[in-house]
């Protein structure tokens, strides 16, 4: 059986030690050159998964720290709220019916990806799904992504497997 991950090329980063001194400048294989938007300041869209109870704390902390540095757009995905309420200035997408704060947030993640596709697929080169408790070194992320061809089918990152006591209950088994 062919899995989705088998259809993507691996990004040629040879070791994790290279990340301690920054993203490697050389050694990229053919086809991994800079994106077409090399000088564009809006090439990354980051969707941050959060819960309503964390909008004033975790989400706001992300927005006021690394979220402000993103050369593109950052939006927070939280529970559906027809009124559209959000803390002042925080770009919250809460208008998608079906999104709730159920854990694990599989449904929220997939609806967020669909939203990204439906509204922004032609406006950004890169799309990132992040949690509200992650810290992103935006300078290094930007430098790395600008060195990779966004037109290639690549999977960069790793899947999450949830908490140890939930393993096997998340519907992540191989079929």
Secondary structure, DSSP 8 states (H G I E B T S, - for coil): ---GGGGSB------THHHHT-S-SS---TT----TTTT-S--EEEEEE--GGGIIIIIHHHHHTGGGG-SEEEEEE-S--TT---STT--EE---TT----SS-HHHHHHHHHHHHHHHTTT-SEEEEEETT----HHHHHHHHHTS-TTS-B--S------GGGTTSSS----
